[in-house]
Amino acid sequence: MKIVVCVKQVPNTADVRIDQTTGTMIREGVESIINPDDLGGLEAALRIKDQHKAEVIALSMGPLQADGALRECLAMGADRAILVSDRAFAGADTWATSYVLAKAIEKIDPDLIIAGRQAIDGDTAQVGPQIAEHLHLPSVAYVNQIKYDKQHFIVKRMFEDGYQKVKVKTPCLITVLKEINQPRYMRVQRIYNAFREGLVEVWDNSNLKIEQENLGLKGSPTRVKKSYTKGVKTAGKVFDVNPKEAVQIIVDKLKESYIL
Amino acid sequence: MELGFDKEHILLRQMLKEFTENEVKDLASEIDEEERFPLETVKKMQEAGIMGIPFPEKYGGEGGDYIGYVSAVEELSKACATTGVVLSAHTSLCAGPIYEYGTEEQKEKYLIPLAKGHKLGAFALTEPNAGTDASKQETIAIEDGDDYIINGSKIFITNAGYADTYVVMAMTDPSLGTRGITAFILEKDMTGFTIGKKEKKMGIRGSATCELIFDDVRVPKANILGKVGYGFKIAMKTLDAGRIGIAAQACGIAEGALEETVAYVKERKQFNRPIAKFQNTQFVLADLATKIDAARMLMYRAAYNKDHKLSFTKEAAMAKLYASEVAVEVTNKAIQLHGGYGYSREYPVERMMRDAKITEIYEGTSEVQKMVISSYLLK
């Protein structure tokens, strides 16, 4: 079995501060990490590999420094790492990003594609399912359990108030939540081997041969019109009371604010 | 200090930080309080490959180096000096000499399981009457056919009871003095080999420190490490390397105490402001941070020298001498900046101060380090 895991290198948003005048993220000095949902995806793939035979391929699209994230994937246990990187890909929205990744995945021809549910910097949750659309593959999102059963995966798809058990035939795409597992530590031996020359394959558009009009900003049907920081809300207060009292509290509060 | 670190060292440190944060930190005060050996942590260290960092892959190791190994001792010791010394004794004092002096058969039989972390190692030199004067070995090994029969006892042996493999020094010919000492590899199950009294200690209370008792222990000649009569030399060389590990432990303790203190002085308010706003606090912290960095430089230089097959005896002695003094000073001042809370077991700096003291004593006291260093000046 061949498993592709899509990983994105993101700024550690726990460290990110916002520039008060411009409203944008201060990226300087912020460490880069593997997106947490993607790390769950890699661990899920490695667990499938531990039980059944599988080749795990970590795939990332990004600037050349995303190489660091892929070395971490190798140190955790990935067999191959591919970085899809080209200046022409810059400025891509989710459609153009997923298109490039889909083209790369087509060349690899895997049985399973695992992506994280969403990235902590963009938070769109679109790229995973879009890849499946480009490739005309079935996809299941928001998964927190994967079981393999003869050409099928039985997965638990989470909702806010429950879950669905879904049986999906390979090849397919699954997006996972970081809660799916506790990722393993990088293995010391693999860390020492992860920096060998040529270990991370770099693919640019000369490998993928994608039409220019589908690349980067030009290939992106959406544009960010404006980004801004939401005003800080004051902390809420929890009233742990019975429904009747709760209604009274709400009515009182609304009256206090002259809404009622 | 990023000087001299390669990319793999930086990635290794990232893993070790995560490991320490998730697996070691929360257990530190518990194993101290209960004087309990952290067997569950050793198992997790084995799974991550931390137990055999500097040994080649063909001997079950991780194919890393001494810089990587001492950074593991350092990171673990930031949160728990006990866990740091378990690793240090295992790696530098037991697997280390078997790698350096062992035959291929001995490496196959003993080093591979040690480096893989399937077995734990210990080293036994100190005796009730042979401390700093380690040449006064009273443990005797008498030749008997294809074996030696060992009688005597050792004290203060780190990892004792939990270790499977022991590198043990014994006198094979008392008339030859230090040249009559031989190193043997012992297994915990050998008949006549028992673990004696467990020490109740001031610090590193989770680590097992016990007496070893040898009562007619029959050890095959195949288990002689190096050659007959080379034991003292092997012990001294082994301790040279071990001292870099203890220097790393001392650095880790000091760094951990400084981190705790920096966080505390920003939170703690007196006279209507955080105590970090007082110049006394700032100056003390600045001094401590500078000394810690100096200690780390000495420690990593010694490790670098060892990795690059340069002389490191004096460098290791300097690193241990200075780093252990820094650990004692930093933990002491960390408590002072914490005030009454620092003296309470509610805060980890109290444990760190108790843990720091041992680094001035074991694997050669500070006075021994000064003897080693001055011998290079006065030769």
Interface residues (C-beta under 8 A of the other chain):
Chain A: R71 E72 A75 Y185 M186 R187 V188 Q189 R190 I191 Y192 N193 A194 F195
Chain B: D6 K7 E8 L11 L12 Q14 M15 E18 F19 E47 A48 G49 I50 G52 I53 E57 G61 E62 G63 G64 G68
